Amino acid sequence: MTILDLLTQLEAHPLVDPSIPKASYMPLDLSVDNSELQAVNVSDAEDLERYIWRYMIANKAKIAYGGYLEKRGIYQRSTYFNQTNPETERNIHLGLDLWIEADTPIFAPLAGTIHSFKNNTNHGDYGPTIILKHHSEGGEFYTLYGHLSIASIEDLEVGVEVTQGAQIGTLGMAKVNGDYPPHLHFQIIHDIQDFSGDYPGVSNQLDLAFYKNNCPDPNLLLKLY
C-alpha cells in the first residue's frame, strides 16, 4: 500500500472545532497569481490579516484554507527563504493552511506519538511546532503542526502517546508564530529524514519533485474538498 492509498483510507478527526461544518470552510488563494494581493502588503502580518478576514466575512466563512503547492510571494520578505537565484528561492508551499483566530484549539487528526517539538524562530519560520509520528498497517508517517502558541510546546515529552481527537495545542499570534496572521500549517511527511521539531514547509523549484513525493497533499487525509 502506498502512502497515498493509506491516507485516503484513514478517517481523520478535524484539526479544529468539529462542530464547524465543512460549508463554513472557504478556499483562500494566496498565490502570486491572485491579482487582489497586488493591493496588499503581504510582508506586513496586520495588512495580510485584514485582507484574509475581509475575505472570510465576505464569504461568510469561519475558516479559510488552502495553499498546497501554491507559489507565494509572501516569503520574499525573509532572507530565510529568499535567494538571488529563482530556481533556488523557496516559495512553493508544501502544507495546507487553516486561517482562523489565535488561541484556537488544535486537535490530533489521528492517534500517534510526539516525535519532536521546537520553537523555530527564524523570521517567517514556523514558530512553535509539533511533529507527531503515526503507525498503521500501511506504514509509518508524520504530521507537522506549525505556527502554534508558546504554551503548546511547554511541558511536552518525546514519545508520549496522543489519542485521536486530543487537543495538542493552540494557534499563536504573529509575534510568536513567525510573523504571520494566525493560522495552522499542517503538513504530512512520509520520511522525516534527520529532522527534529522542524521540516521544510516551503520548497524551491529544483527540489519540488522530491518534496511533492515526500509530502503528499494533506487533503487526502482531511478531505476538505
Secondary structure as GFF3:
##gff-version 3
##sequence-region A 1 225
A	DSSP	alpha_helix	3	9	.	.	.	ID=ss1
A	DSSP	three_ten_helix	22	24	.	.	.	ID=ss2
A	DSSP	beta_strand	25	27	.	.	.	ID=ss3
A	DSSP	three_ten_helix	35	39	.	.	.	ID=ss4
A	DSSP	alpha_helix	45	58	.	.	.	ID=ss5
A	DSSP	beta_strand	63	66	.	.	.	ID=ss6
A	DSSP	three_ten_helix	74	77	.	.	.	ID=ss7
A	DSSP	beta_strand	92	93	.	.	.	ID=ss8
A	DSSP	beta_strand	96	99	.	.	.	ID=ss9
A	DSSP	beta_strand	105	107	.	.	.	ID=ss10
A	DSSP	beta_strand	112	120	.	.	.	ID=ss11
A	DSSP	beta_strand	127	136	.	.	.	ID=ss12
A	DSSP	beta_strand	139	146	.	.	.	ID=ss13
A	DSSP	three_ten_helix	150	153	.	.	.	ID=ss14
A	DSSP	beta_strand	161	162	.	.	.	ID=ss15
A	DSSP	beta_strand	167	170	.	.	.	ID=ss16
A	DSSP	beta_strand	183	189	.	.	.	ID=ss17
A	DSSP	beta_strand	202	203	.	.	.	ID=ss18
A	DSSP	alpha_helix	208	214	.	.	.	ID=ss19
A	DSSP	alpha_helix	219	222	.	.	.	ID=ss20
###
